[in-house]
């Protein structure tokens, strides 16, 4: 049973309906719709509350509320209070919007003009990694890791199962007895011959990578990225010194969350030429 109190809102009538058919899978739930109707204005307001079995009451949005007060669909439509949690979480688009609003406040311009200024700042921030010597120095550990891992993964197959490669490696680094005729006719027989010296190498390499992975997990727990943080911090300090009219913390957040190297125009140009060849 529902007790409905009379409403007096400019001749409006308050109607309450209850339906549990909308929630067939959850017994004990009830959807209560409260709508205020006026002869002159029609439906003035509508609220939907879902009564759960545990006594929890949830307020559901209505079409009228979404029409009068639509929710934000982008960071530019959010208020500062709504934007700050995303900025604190390091969302790059949210940091861009915060910097745009800082430019609007300092330069006293509209959003589109501030966005154009942000494009200039973004190009300047990425240009820190565009000179080739520094670009190579900054990304050398990552590129070396990619190259070594891919090369080792592919090369290990040849050193284990390919007879000519295994024989060359044996002659120069192992000097084990050569197999007899007919013992290495198949790829698996070659692997059986090479496994005598390849097993310690691959086993030790696997254990070493396992230790590195464990150390990396502990660094993630400590939020410790010494090399990457040093490079991004150097870039952020350069941007802060160049644009001193804006708040340094906002510039630092933007510069740290902004991508570097592969998103720069010069690196895109290098890789497009490499793949075109």
C-alpha positions, 0 to 999 in steps of 0.5 A: 500500500502507498499513502499519497498525500495531496499536492498543491503546486499551482493546480497540479495533481500528484500521481504515484504508481507502483509496479514490480513487473519491471523487475521480474528477476528480483523479487521484492523490488518495486519501481515507484514513479512520482509525476507532477502534472499541471493542466497548463504545463503538462508533466512538470516533473517526474521521479523514479525510485526503485525500492530494493529488497534490502531497503536501499532506495535508488533514484533513477533519471527521467527523460524530463531531467535529461532534457532540462539538465543534460549530463556532460558528454565530454570533458569540456562540458564538465564543471571544475568539480567534475573534472578534477577527479579525472585530472588527479587520475592522470587522464590526459584529455582532462589535463588538456581541458584543465590547461585550456581553462587556465589559458582562458583565465589568464589570457581572457579568451574564449574556449576555441582561442584557448584550444589554439594556444594549447595546440602551440603548447602541445607542439612545443612539448612534443618538440622536446623529443624531436631532435634525433640525438636526444630522441634516440637517447631518451628512447634507447632503453625501450627500443633496445628492449624491443629489439633484443626480445624479438631477436632472441625469441626468433633466433632461439628457434633457429639455434635449437631446430635449424641444423646449419645455424646450430652447427655454426653455433656449435663450432664457434661457441660450444665445440661439442661432438658432431652428430652421427649421420642419420641422427639429425634427419628431422627438426626434432632430432636437431632439437634433441642434439642442441638441447644439451647446451641450449637448455642451460641458456634458455633456462637461465634466461627464463629465470633471469626474466622472471626475476626482472618481472618480479622486480618490475612488479615491486617497482609498480607497487612503489610507483617508481619509474626512474628513467621515464619519470626523469625524462618526462620531468625534464620535459615538464620543467622546460615547458614550465620555464617557457610558459611562466604565465600559466600555473606550473602545476597545471603545465606539469600535469599536462606535460607528464600525461602527454605522450612522447616520441611515437606521437611526435610528428618527426617519429611518425615521419620516420616510421612512415618512410621505413614502412613505405620502403 
